[in-house]
Amino acid sequence: MQSSFLEYAYSVIYSRALPDARDGLKPVQRRILYQMTEMGLRPDKGHVKSSRVVGDVMGRLHPHGDASIYDALVRLAQDFTLRLPLIDGHGNFGSLDDGPAAPRYTEARLAGAALAMTDNLEEDVVELVPNYDNQLTQPEVLPAAIPNLLVNGASGIAVGMATNMAPHNLVEIVQGAQHLLMNPQATVEELMEFIPGPDLPGGGTIVGLDGVKDAYRSGRGAFRTRATAKVEALTPRKNGLIITELPYLVGPERIIEKIKEGVEAKKLSGITDVIDLTDMKNGLRLVISVKAGFDPEAVLEQLYRYTPLEDSFSINNVALVEGQPQTLGLKELLTVFIEHRISVITRRTRYRLARRRERLHLVDGLLVAILDIDEVIQLIRSSNDSEGARQRLMEVFDLSQIQAEYILELRLRRLTKFSRIELEAERDDLLAQIAELEKILGSKRRIREVVSEELDVVAEKFGTPRRTLLRGAAPARVSSAQAKKANLELVDTPCTVLLSVTGRVLRIDDAQESPAGTLKKAPRRLKHDAVLSAIRTTSRSEVGAVTTAGRLIRFTPMDVPTVPGASIQFAAGVPLSDYLGVLAAHERVLLITPLTDETVLALGTKQGVVKRVGLNDLPVKPEYDMISLKEGDSVVGATITEDNDDLVFVTSDAQLLRFSAQTVRPQGRQAGGMAGIKLGASANVIFFTSVPAASTESAIVVTVADSSTTLPGTAIGSGKVSEFSSYPSKGRATGGVRTQRFLKGEDQLTAAWVGSGEPRALGADYSPRTLPTDMTRRDASGSFVDGEVSFIGTSVRTALGDTDEPQES
């Protein structure tokens, strides 16, 4: 019994349940990919019946049940199981809630990524071992140009041990591997700068990274994943929760079942209905209706607590290393893969070097023969047999046996003058290739560079953007007594929401220290430090985003990433479009605004139209049209305004118009506005804002000019700063006054900004630009800036209300 059980345990551990750390595959998966390669089932060929693949694998390489082989094949094709599927399936390969169709109904072929796993097998890059009956051979491990174990993860239960590994993003893993290649002493913390956490196939959110860090250090850890949810108005009087991404390997049917059980057990309250609107076109869409009077955010917290909308994933990185099961951290996993790729590249280079040397030997023999081809022919004709001819060729022309044999098999058509030129060109090419291959083999650093270059290729070819959002803070847990309280009320935290000129949004919750005061502790050079809009609100309040299409879209700051004031880094923000999800191709957000009855917005358009509109009596729906735009027109500026403010237009032909907001009467949301500024020929508005009456003396005007005839990004423009008070107030619908005199070659303004505080300018690549600091006349010429200016906004310090002296850039 003891010997039988040990043999069984050994077989399960080494031949069934645990993946090899080098290629990340279990034996059955490796045999499937290898046999499909041998069958020629490439991505550019047609699909074949899965039954045929299963039969060939079972008969040639894997003498086990067809059900287990088909199950492994199906998993290699499921995009919700693997981050980078290795098989292209055609037919019903299952879903998160249902199994696949029978193998006679489905078809399969290799996916593009599988070719990177099996590439160069014919070049002796890995050891070949006998199959189960010693009649065929199979690779001990695949060459694996893709770090498959980290990218696709693995799961398996052996005897006395198990493995469970999370999928990751290919591009991030490649970057981490490349860093470790060139810096073998790198720490786990350094690698986590490239690989911040898992990237699950279904997206979702990972909350709390402490368990991920533990797993990266020791090979064991756990993290929690949350579904991606947003609040939408289902009807004018009812809100609902829309679930678009679920935790890893959790299906919508399981969610619906758990919600029904929770409602019946009175653990969940405020839910009226759950509908699954998932389809092939729009993907996952689970609609949870919330009763009127219940806070959807509080209901969502209940769902996170009592349903798999929040699920845990335990990491146990157990894999085979040199035939032994080991628990590996992130650095060890990358090291094993890198060493495997170095071995593959080394063996492949030796193989190619040997083949090219052999070919060069034959080419040299052919060139000797062609130079004296008449004598060669006479020698062969005068020989009694082929053996005698071979011996005489070797003696007369000093050839090797292989060269002489090759010459005897030479076809007459190779005896042309052109053939000799081809052979000489081939010889030169072979010599260059041999020199390069010898250079690679002679330098360990060069081999590592080749590994890094090939990793770049697979990352570019198969890499995709990150799907899973990472949050450093763990979710708040409540006690059983607290959970019994109605609605699990969330704390409504006062906060500041910042919108950058590049469309990124960040929330700063109030702390004991004011954000403005703690900003001085932040790094002095911030990558995205030009703020377009900032408001004070609370985390559970609804706010609006006004876009260039004249729409106002509701959203809540609750799910916007937050940092304490002392850690403000706008690079930590996320595109606001990720939360709104409804923006058109060229639509941008211009303003974030509170949704109060007292709020009045002023909008200015590209064609010079101005409109004021109040936000009172807004119906309950996710978005509104705030202005009726003419064809070809768009909103260039939006601002919160009061009657005693000044409205300001700046045009591309360097005209600035300032007039009182009282001259623009508020209109309904469907109105088209009124004439704001009279435009010159071929001119358009590039900037619009309002200046409060209390700020007219301190406000400044910043403009940047360049030439319209140069290619974008190549013009070196000029900029100027002037006092806003030097511009006279004129009537609405007039032409304004000149704000900058063009230098030679300049004919347009490309950027402008009017406001109080510290302006910041960015280039098209979001790198900072230095603006002039000296005040000039309102109609003076500008001075050269250090590059093209694409965005101008206020500094983070100004947006947070810091009135101290500005820091040096």
C-alpha positions in Angstrom: 0.0 0.0 0.0 2.8 2.4 0.9 4.8 1.8 -2.3 1.6 2.0 -4.5 0.5 5.3 -2.8 3.9 6.9 -3.2 4.0 5.9 -6.8 0.6 7.4 -7.3 1.5 10.6 -5.5 4.7 10.9 -7.5 2.7 10.6 -10.7 0.1 13.2 -9.7 2.7 15.7 -8.6 5.1 15.4 -11.6 2.9 14.3 -14.4 -0.5 15.8 -13.9 -1.3 18.6 -11.4 1.7 21.0 -11.1 3.0 23.2 -13.9 6.7 23.5 -14.9 8.0 26.8 -13.8 9.8 27.3 -17.1 6.9 27.1 -19.6 4.0 27.3 -17.1 2.3 24.2 -18.5 1.2 20.9 -17.1 2.1 17.8 -19.1 -1.3 17.5 -20.7 -1.3 21.1 -21.8 2.2 20.8 -23.2 1.3 17.7 -25.2 -1.8 19.3 -26.6 0.1 22.3 -27.9 2.9 20.2 -29.2 0.6 17.7 -31.0 -1.4 20.6 -32.5 1.9 22.0 -33.8 2.8 18.7 -35.3 -0.7 18.6 -37.0 -0.1 22.0 -38.6 -3.1 23.6 -36.9 -1.6 27.1 -37.2 -3.7 30.3 -36.8 -3.7 30.8 -40.6 -5.1 27.3 -41.2 -8.7 26.1 -40.7 -10.2 24.8 -37.5 -10.5 21.0 -37.0 -12.8 19.0 -34.8 -11.7 18.9 -31.2 -12.3 15.2 -31.2 -9.5 14.8 -33.7 -7.1 16.7 -31.6 -8.1 14.8 -28.5 -7.7 11.5 -30.3 -4.2 12.3 -31.6 -3.0 13.6 -28.2 -4.4 10.5 -26.5 -3.1 8.0 -29.0 0.4 9.5 -29.4 1.4 11.3 -26.2 -1.1 11.2 -23.4 -2.5 7.7 -22.6 -5.3 8.9 -20.3 -9.0 9.7 -20.5 -10.3 11.8 -23.4 -12.5 13.8 -21.0 -9.4 15.1 -19.1 -7.7 16.0 -22.4 -10.7 17.8 -23.7 -11.1 19.7 -20.4 -7.5 20.9 -20.6 -8.0 21.9 -24.3 -11.1 23.9 -23.4 -9.4 25.8 -20.6 -6.6 26.8 -22.9 -9.2 28.4 -25.2 -11.3 30.3 -22.6 -10.6 34.0 -22.5 -12.3 34.3 -19.1 -9.9 31.7 -17.6 -6.6 32.7 -19.2 -5.3 36.2 -19.7 -3.7 35.1 -23.0 -5.6 32.1 -24.5 -3.3 29.7 -26.3 -6.0 27.9 -28.4 -8.5 29.5 -30.8 -11.8 27.8 -30.2 -14.7 27.7 -32.6 -18.0 26.8 -31.1 -19.4 26.6 -27.6 -16.3 26.4 -25.3 -18.4 27.2 -22.2 -18.9 30.2 -20.0 -18.5 31.2 -16.4 -21.8 29.4 -15.6 -22.0 26.6 -18.2 -19.7 23.9 -19.4 -18.6 23.5 -23.1 -20.3 21.5 -25.8 -19.1 17.9 -26.5 -15.8 17.7 -28.5 -17.6 16.5 -31.6 -19.4 19.9 -31.8 -16.4 22.2 -31.3 -13.4 23.0 -33.4 -9.9 24.3 -32.5 -6.6 25.5 -33.8 -3.6 27.2 -32.2 -3.8 30.8 -31.2 -1.1 33.2 -32.2 0.4 33.2 -28.7 0.8 29.4 -28.9 3.3 29.8 -31.8 5.5 31.8 -29.5 5.3 29.0 -27.0 6.4 26.3 -29.6 8.7 28.4 -31.9 12.1 27.0 -32.8 11.4 23.5 -31.6 13.1 22.1 -34.7 16.3 23.8 -33.7 17.2 21.6 -30.7 16.3 24.2 -28.2 14.9 21.8 -25.6 15.4 18.1 -24.7 13.2 15.6 -26.4 12.0 12.6 -24.3 10.3 9.4 -25.3 6.5 9.1 -25.2 4.7 6.5 -23.1 5.5 3.6 -25.5 9.0 4.8 -26.6 7.8 5.0 -30.3 7.7 8.8 -30.5 9.4 11.8 -28.8 8.0 14.8 -27.2 9.6 18.0 -25.7 10.4 17.9 -22.0 9.5 21.6 -21.9 8.4 24.1 -24.5 10.7 27.0 -25.6 8.1 29.4 -24.2 9.0 32.9 -25.5 6.1 34.1 -23.3 6.3 34.0 -19.5 3.2 31.9 -19.5 3.1 30.9 -15.8 2.8 34.4 -14.6 0.7 35.7 -17.5 -1.9 32.9 -17.4 -1.6 31.6 -13.9 -2.3 28.0 -12.9 -4.3 25.9 -10.6 -4.1 22.3 -9.6 -4.4 19.9 -6.7 -1.8 17.2 -6.2 -1.2 14.8 -3.3 -0.3 16.8 -0.2 0.2 20.1 -2.1 -1.7 22.4 -4.4 -1.0 25.4 -6.6 -3.1 28.5 -7.4 -1.5 31.3 -9.3 -3.1 34.6 -10.5 -2.9 35.8 -14.1 -0.9 39.0 -14.9 -0.5 41.5 -17.7 2.0 40.4 -20.3 3.5 43.9 -20.9 4.1 44.4 -17.2 5.6 40.9 -16.8 7.9 41.5 -19.8 9.0 44.9 -18.3 9.8 43.2 -15.0 11.7 40.4 -16.6 13.7 42.8 -18.7 14.6 44.8 -15.6 15.7 41.6 -13.8 17.7 40.5 -16.9 19.9 43.6 -16.7 19.8 43.9 -12.9 20.0 40.4 -11.4 20.2 41.9 -7.9 16.9 43.7 -8.2 14.6 43.5 -5.2 10.9 42.5 -5.1 10.0 46.1 -4.4 11.8 47.2 -7.5 10.1 44.5 -9.6 6.7 45.7 -8.2 7.3 49.1 -9.8 6.8 47.2 -13.1 4.4 44.5 -11.9 2.1 46.2 -9.4 -0.3 43.3 -9.1 -2.4 40.6 -10.9 -4.4 41.5 -14.0 -7.4 39.3 -14.2 -9.1 38.3 -17.5 -12.5 39.7 -16.4 -11.2 43.0 -15.1 -12.7 44.1 -11.8 -10.9 45.8 -8.9 -8.3 44.4 -6.5 -8.7 46.1 -3.1 -5.8 45.9 -0.8 -2.3 45.0 -2.1 -0.8 43.7 1.2 -1.6 40.1 0.3 -0.2 40.6 -3.2 3.1 41.9 -1.7 3.3 38.9 0.6 2.8 36.5 -2.3 5.4 38.3 -4.4 7.9 38.0 -1.5 7.1 34.4 -0.2 4.9 32.8 -2.8 1.9 32.7 -0.5 -0.8 35.4 0.0 -4.3 36.5 -0.7 -6.2 39.4 -2.1 -9.8 40.5 -2.5 -11.4 41.3 -5.9 -14.5 43.4 -6.4 -16.9 43.7 -9.3 -17.0 46.9 -11.3 -20.3 48.6 -10.5 -21.8 52.0 -11.2 -25.0 53.7 -10.3 -27.4 54.6 -13.2 -30.9 55.9 -13.4 -33.1 53.1 -14.6 -36.3 55.2 -14.6 -36.9 58.9 -13.7 -37.6 57.7 -10.1 -35.5 54.6 -9.7 -31.8 54.1 -9.6 -30.0 50.9 -10.1 -26.6 49.2 -10.0 -25.0 48.2 -13.2 -22.4 45.4 -12.9 -20.0 45.3 -15.9 -17.1 43.2 -14.5 -17.1 40.4 -12.0 -14.4 38.9 -9.8 -12.2 36.2 -11.3 -14.1 33.0 -12.4 -17.4 34.2 -10.8 -20.4 34.0 -13.1 -23.6 36.1 -13.2 -25.9 33.2 -12.4 -24.0 32.6 -9.2 -24.4 36.3 -8.3 -28.1 36.2 -9.0 -28.6 33.1 -6.9 -26.7 34.6 -4.0 -28.7 37.8 -4.2 -32.0 35.9 -4.1 -30.8 33.9 -1.2 -29.7 37.1 0.7 -33.1 38.8 0.0 -35.0 35.8 1.2 -32.9 35.5 4.3 -33.3 39.3 4.9 -29.6 39.9 4.8 -30.0 42.2 1.8 -32.5 45.0 1.7 -33.4 47.7 -0.8 -33.3 45.3 -3.9 -36.3 44.9 -6.1 -35.0 42.9 -9.0 -32.0 41.5 -10.7 -31.8 41.1 -14.5 -29.0 39.6 -16.6 -28.7 41.6 -19.8 -25.4 40.0 -20.9 -25.0 39.5 -24.6 -22.3 38.8 -27.2 -22.2 42.4 -28.4 -22.1 44.4 -25.2 -20.6 41.9 -22.8 -21.5 41.5 -19.2 -24.3 43.7 -17.9 -26.1 42.8 -14.7 -28.8 45.2 -13.7 -29.8 45.4 -10.0 -32.8 47.6 -9.3 -32.7 49.5 -6.0 -35.9 50.6 -4.1 -36.7 54.3 -4.0 -35.4 55.8 -0.8 -32.4 53.5 -0.5 -28.9 54.7 -1.2 -27.4 52.6 -4.1 -23.9 53.0 -2.7 -25.0 51.5 0.7 -26.8 48.7 -1.1 -23.7 48.0 -3.1 -21.7 47.7 0.2 -24.2 45.1 1.4 -23.8 43.2 -1.9 -20.0 43.2 -1.5 -20.4 41.8 2.0 -22.9 39.0 1.3 -22.4 38.0 -2.3 -19.5 37.0 -4.5 -19.4 40.5 -6.0 -16.5 40.7 -3.6 -14.4 37.5 -3.6 -11.1 36.4 -2.3 -8.2 34.8 -4.2 -5.5 32.8 -2.4 -2.1 32.7 -4.1 0.0 29.6 -3.7 2.9 29.7 -6.2 3.9 26.0 -6.3 5.6 24.9 -9.5 8.2 22.3 -10.6 11.8 23.6 -10.7 14.3 21.0 -11.9 11.8 18.3 -11.2 11.1 19.4 -7.6 8.0 21.2 -6.4 8.9 24.6 -4.9 7.0 27.6 -3.6 8.3 30.6 -5.5 8.1 34.4 -5.1 7.9 36.8 -8.0 11.7 37.2 -8.4 12.2 33.4 -8.3 9.5 32.9 -10.9 11.0 35.5 -13.2 14.5 34.1 -12.6 13.5 30.5 -13.6 11.9 31.8 -16.8 14.9 34.0 -17.7 17.3 31.1 -17.2 15.1 28.9 -19.4 15.1 31.5 -22.1 18.9 32.0 -21.9 19.3 28.2 -22.3 16.9 28.2 -25.3 18.7 31.1 -27.0 22.1 29.5 -26.3 21.1 26.1 -27.7 19.3 27.7 -30.7 22.4 29.9 -31.5 24.7 26.8 -31.3 22.4 24.9 -33.6 22.2 27.7 -36.1 26.0 28.2 -36.0 26.6 24.6 -36.7 24.1 24.6 -39.6 25.6 27.7 -41.2 29.1 26.3 -40.8 28.0 23.1 -42.6 26.4 25.1 -45.4 29.5 27.3 -45.7 31.6 24.2 -46.0 29.5 23.0 -48.9 29.4 26.5 -50.6 33.2 26.7 -50.4 33.4 23.3 -52.2 31.0 24.3 -54.9 33.0 27.5 -55.6 36.2 25.4 -56.0 34.4 23.1 -58.4 32.9 25.9 -60.5 36.2 27.6 -60.9 37.6 24.4 -62.7 34.3 23.0 -63.8 35.7 21.5 -67.1 38.4 19.6 -65.2 35.8 18.4 -62.7 33.6 17.1 -65.5 36.5 15.4 -67.3 37.6 13.8 -64.0 34.1 12.5 -63.3 33.6 11.2 -66.8 36.9 9.3 -66.7 36.1 7.6 -63.4 34.9 4.0 -63.4 32.3 4.6 -60.6 31.0 7.2 -58.2 33.3 6.0 -55.4 36.3 6.5 -57.7 35.1 9.9 -58.8 34.7 10.9 -55.1 38.2 9.8 -54.2 39.8 11.6 -57.2 37.9 14.8 -56.5 39.1 14.7 -52.9 42.7 14.2 -54.0 42.8 16.6 -56.9 40.9 19.5 -55.5 41.7 19.0 -51.8 38.0 18.6 -50.9 36.4 16.8 -47.9 34.2 13.7 -48.4 31.0 15.7 -47.8 32.1 18.4 -50.4 32.9 15.8 -53.0 29.7 14.0 -52.5 27.7 17.2 -52.8 29.6 18.1 -56.1 28.7 14.7 -57.5 25.0 15.4 -56.8 25.3 18.8 -58.4 22.7 19.6 -61.1 23.9 21.0 -64.4 21.8 24.1 -64.2 24.0 25.2 -61.2 26.9 25.5 -63.6 26.0 29.0 -64.9 27.9 32.2 -64.4 25.0 33.6 -62.4 25.1 30.6 -60.1 28.7 31.5 -59.1 27.6 35.0 -58.2 24.8 33.6 -56.1 27.2 31.3 -54.3 29.7 34.1 -53.6 26.9 36.3 -52.2 25.6 33.4 -50.1 29.2 32.8 -48.8 29.5 36.4 -47.7 26.1 36.3 -46.0 27.0 33.1 -44.2 30.2 34.5 -43.0 28.4 37.6 -41.6 25.8 35.4 -39.9 28.5 33.1 -38.4 30.3 36.2 -37.0 27.1 37.4 -35.4 26.2 34.0 -33.9 29.8 33.7 -32.5 29.5 37.1 -31.0 26.2 36.1 -29.3 27.8 32.9 -27.9 30.9 34.8 -26.8 29.0 37.3 -24.6 26.6 36.5 -21.7 25.4 40.1 -21.9 24.6 39.8 -25.6 22.6 36.6 -24.9 20.6 38.6 -22.3 20.1 41.4 -24.8 18.7 38.9 -27.4 16.3 37.5 -24.7 15.2 41.1 -23.9 14.7 41.9 -27.6 12.5 38.8 -28.1 10.5 39.7 -25.1 9.8 43.1 -26.6 8.5 41.4 -29.7 6.0 39.2 -27.9 4.9 42.1 -25.7 4.2 44.3 -28.7 2.5 41.5 -30.6 0.3 40.0 -27.8 0.3 42.7 -25.1 -3.0 44.3 -24.1 -3.9 47.2 -21.7 -4.4 46.4 -18.1 -8.0 45.3 -17.3 -8.0 45.1 -13.5 -7.9 48.3 -11.4 -5.6 48.2 -8.3 -6.4 49.9 -5.1 -3.9 50.1 -2.3 -6.4 50.5 0.6 -8.2 47.3 1.8 -12.0 47.4 1.9 -13.5 48.4 5.3 -14.9 45.4 7.1 -17.8 45.8 9.6 -18.7 43.6 12.6 -21.8 41.4 12.7 -23.5 43.9 15.0 -22.8 46.7 12.6 -23.9 44.7 9.7 -27.4 44.3 11.1 -27.9 48.1 11.0 -30.1 49.3 8.2 -28.4 50.1 4.9 -24.8 49.9 6.2 -24.5 53.6 5.8 -21.3 54.9 4.3 -19.4 57.9 5.7 -19.9 60.9 3.5 -16.4 62.4 3.5 -15.7 66.0 2.5 -13.2 66.0 -0.3 -11.7 68.0 -3.2 -12.0 66.6 -6.8 -9.4 67.8 -9.3 -9.6 67.5 -13.1 -6.4 67.9 -15.1 -6.1 69.5 -18.5 -5.3 66.0 -19.7 -8.6 64.6 -18.6 -7.4 62.8 -15.5 -9.3 63.0 -12.2 -8.3 62.6 -8.6 -10.0 62.8 -5.2 -8.3 64.3 -2.1 -10.2 63.5 1.1 -10.0 65.9 4.0 -7.4 65.0 6.6 -6.3 66.5 9.9 -3.9 68.7 7.8 -5.3 70.7 5.0 -4.4 69.5 1.5 -3.0 72.9 0.6 -0.6 72.8 3.6 0.6 69.3 3.1 1.2 69.9 -0.6 4.5 71.5 0.3 5.7 68.0 1.3 4.9 66.6 -2.2 7.5 66.3 -4.9 8.2 69.6 -6.6 8.0 68.2 -10.2 4.6 66.7 -10.8 4.0 65.1 -14.3 0.3 66.2 -14.5 0.2 69.4 -12.5 -2.0 71.6 -14.7 -5.5 71.6 -13.2 -8.5 72.4 -15.4 -11.2 72.3 -12.8 -11.5 71.8 -9.0 -14.5 71.6 -6.7 -15.2 71.0 -3.0 -17.8 68.3 -2.5 -18.4 65.1 -0.5 -17.5 61.5 -1.6 -21.1 60.4 -1.9 -22.5 63.5 -3.6 -23.3 63.5 -7.2 -21.4 65.9 -9.4 -21.5 66.7 -13.1 -19.0 66.6 -15.9 -19.5 69.2 -18.7 -18.1 68.1 -22.1 -17.2 69.7 -25.4 -20.4 68.2 -26.9 -22.4 70.4 -24.5 -23.5 67.5 -22.3 -23.6 67.3 -18.5 -23.0 63.7 -17.3 -23.6 62.7 -13.7 -21.1 60.8 -11.7 -20.1 60.3 -8.0 -16.6 60.8 -6.6 -17.0 57.6 -4.5 -15.0 55.4 -6.8 -12.5 58.0 -8.0 -8.9 57.1 -6.7 -8.0 59.1 -3.6 -4.7 60.1 -2.0 -3.9 62.0 1.2 -2.8 65.6 0.7 0.8 64.8 1.4 1.0 62.3 -1.5 -0.6 64.3 -4.3 0.7 62.9 -7.5 -1.5 63.5 -10.5 0.1 60.5 -12.2 -2.0 58.5 -9.7 -5.2 59.8 -11.2 -7.2 58.0 -13.8 -8.9 59.2 -17.0 -12.4 60.5 -16.1 -13.7 58.9 -19.3 -13.1 55.5 -17.6 -15.8 56.4 -15.1 -18.2 58.2 -17.5 -17.9 55.6 -20.2 -20.1 57.5 -22.7 -17.7 59.9 -24.3 -17.5 60.1 -28.1 -14.2 59.8 -30.0 -13.1 63.5 -29.7 -15.3 64.5 -26.8 -13.4 66.0 -23.7 -14.5 67.0 -20.2 -14.1 70.7 -19.6 -15.6 71.2 -16.1 -16.7 69.3 -13.0 -19.5 71.1 -11.2 -21.7 70.5 -8.1 -25.4 69.7 -9.0 -27.1 72.3 -6.8 -30.2 74.4 -7.6 -28.1 77.6 -7.1 -25.4 76.6 -9.7 -25.4 78.6 -12.9 -23.1 77.5 -15.8 -21.7 79.7 -18.6 -20.8 77.9 -21.8 -18.7 79.4 -24.7 -18.5 77.7 -28.1 -15.9 77.5 -30.9 -18.1 79.7 -33.1 -18.5 82.5 -30.5 -21.8 81.5 -28.9 -22.4 82.2 -25.2 -25.0 80.7 -22.9 -25.9 80.7 -19.3 -28.0 77.9 -17.9 -29.1 77.0 -14.4 -29.0 73.5 -12.9 -32.2 73.8 -11.0 -35.0 71.3 -11.6 -32.8 68.7 -13.3 -34.6 65.5 -14.1 -33.2 62.2 -12.6 -31.2 60.8 -15.5 -27.5 60.1 -16.1 -26.9 62.9 -18.7 -28.4 66.1 -20.1 -27.9 68.4 -23.1 -27.0 71.8 -21.8 -26.9 73.6 -25.2 -28.2 73.1 -28.7 -25.1 73.3 -30.9 -25.0 74.2 -34.6 -23.4 71.8 -37.0 -19.6 71.9 -36.7 -19.7 73.8 -33.4 -18.4 72.6 -30.0 -18.0 73.9 -26.5 -14.5 75.2 -25.8 -15.1 76.4 -22.2 -17.5 76.0 -19.3 -17.5 77.7 -15.9 -19.6 78.3 -12.9 -20.7 82.0 -12.9 -22.6 84.7 -11.1 -24.2 87.9 -12.3 -21.4 90.2 -11.3 -18.7 88.1 -13.0 -17.0 89.0 -16.2 -17.2 86.5 -19.2 -14.0 86.3 -21.3 -13.5 85.0 -24.9 -10.1 84.6 -26.5 -9.9 83.9 -30.2 -7.3 82.3 -32.6 -6.7 85.7 -34.2 -5.5 87.2 -30.8 -8.7 89.0 -29.8 -9.9 89.1 -26.2 -13.4 90.2 -25.3 -14.5 90.9 -21.8 -18.1 91.7 -20.9 -20.5 91.4 -17.9 -22.3 88.1 -17.3 -25.4 90.2 -16.5 -25.8 90.8 -20.3 -26.4 87.1 -20.8 -29.8 86.1 -19.5 -30.1 82.4 -18.3 -31.9 80.1 -20.8 -33.4 76.7 -20.7 -31.3 73.6 -21.4 -32.6 73.2 -24.9 -31.8 76.8 -26.0 -28.9 77.5 -28.4 -27.4 80.5 -26.6 -26.7 83.9 -28.0 -23.9 85.8 -29.8 -21.0 86.1 -27.5 -18.1 87.5 -29.7 -17.9 88.7 -33.2 -15.3 86.6 -35.0 -13.0 87.7 -37.8 -12.6 85.8 -41.0 -11.4 82.2 -40.5 -11.0 82.8 -36.7 -12.5 80.7 -33.9 -12.7 80.8 -30.1 -9.9 78.9 -28.4 -10.7 79.8 -24.7 -13.7 80.8 -22.6 -14.0 81.4 -18.9 -15.4 83.8 -16.3 -13.5 86.0 -13.9 -15.2 86.8 -10.5 -15.5 90.5 -9.6 -13.2 90.1 -6.6 -10.4 88.7 -8.9 -10.4 91.2 -11.7 -7.4 93.1 -10.2 -5.3 89.9 -9.6 -6.2 87.9 -12.7 -3.7 87.5 -15.5 -4.0 86.6 -19.2 -1.6 84.0 -20.7 -1.4 83.5 -24.5 0.8 81.5 -26.7 1.2 82.1 -30.5 2.8 80.2 -33.3 2.5 79.5 -37.1 -0.3 77.6 -38.7 1.9 76.6 -41.6 4.3 74.4 -39.6 3.7 70.7 -38.7 2.2 70.1 -35.3 4.9 69.8 -32.6 7.6 71.5 -34.7 6.7 75.2 -34.1 8.5 77.2 -31.4 5.9 79.6 -30.2 6.0 82.8 -28.2 4.1 83.5 -25.0 3.2 86.5 -23.0 1.6 87.3 -19.7 -0.4 90.5 -19.1 -2.8 91.9 -16.4 -6.5 91.2 -17.0 -7.3 94.6 -15.6 -5.6 96.3 -18.6 -8.4 94.9 -20.9 -11.4 97.2 -21.2 -14.9 95.8 -20.6 -16.9 96.0 -23.9 -20.4 94.9 -25.0 -21.5 91.4 -25.8 -21.3 90.4 -29.5 -18.5 92.8 -30.2 -15.0 92.1 -31.5 -12.8 92.6 -28.4 -9.3 94.0 -28.3 -5.9 92.6 -29.4 -4.2 90.5 -26.7 -0.9 89.7 -28.5 1.1 91.1 -31.4 2.3 88.4 -33.7 6.0 88.0 -34.4 7.3 87.4 -37.9 5.9 84.0 -39.1 3.2 83.8 -36.4 -0.4 84.0 -37.4 -2.5 82.4 -34.7 -3.0 81.8 -31.0 -2.8 78.1 -30.0 -3.4 78.3 -26.3 -4.7 80.8 -23.8 -5.7 81.0 -20.1 -7.3 83.7 -17.9 -7.4 83.4 -14.2 -5.9 84.1 -10.8 -3.0 82.1 -9.3 -0.1 80.2 -10.8 -0.5 79.1 -14.4 1.1 75.9 -15.7 1.7 74.9 -19.3 2.2 71.4 -20.7 3.3 70.1 -24.1 1.5 67.5 -26.2 3.4 64.7 -24.3 2.4 66.3 -21.0 5.9 67.5 -20.2 6.1 70.9 -18.5 6.8 74.1 -20.4 8.2 77.3 -19.0 6.0 80.4 -19.4 7.3 84.0 -19.3 7.1 85.5 -15.9 7.3 89.3 -16.7 4.1 91.2 -17.2 3.8 93.0 -20.5 1.4 95.3 -22.3 -1.9 93.7 -23.4 -1.0 94.2 -27.1 2.7 93.5 -26.9 4.6 90.7 -28.6 5.5 87.5 -26.8 8.9 85.9 -25.9 9.9 82.5 -27.0 8.8 79.4 -25.0 10.8 76.2 -24.7 8.5 74.1 -26.9 5.0 73.7 -28.2 2.3 74.4 -25.6 -0.8 72.3 -25.9 -2.4 72.7 -22.5 -2.6 75.6 -19.9 -4.2 75.3 -16.5 -3.7 76.3 -13.0 -1.2 74.7 -10.6 -2.3 72.1 -8.0 -1.3 74.6 -5.3 -3.7 77.2 -6.6 -6.5 74.7 -7.1 -6.2 73.7 -3.5 -6.3 77.3 -2.3 -2.6 77.6 -1.2 -1.8 81.3 -1.1 1.8 81.0 -0.1 4.6 81.9 -2.5 4.8 79.4 -5.4 7.6 76.8 -5.4 10.2 76.8 -8.1 9.4 74.6 -11.0 
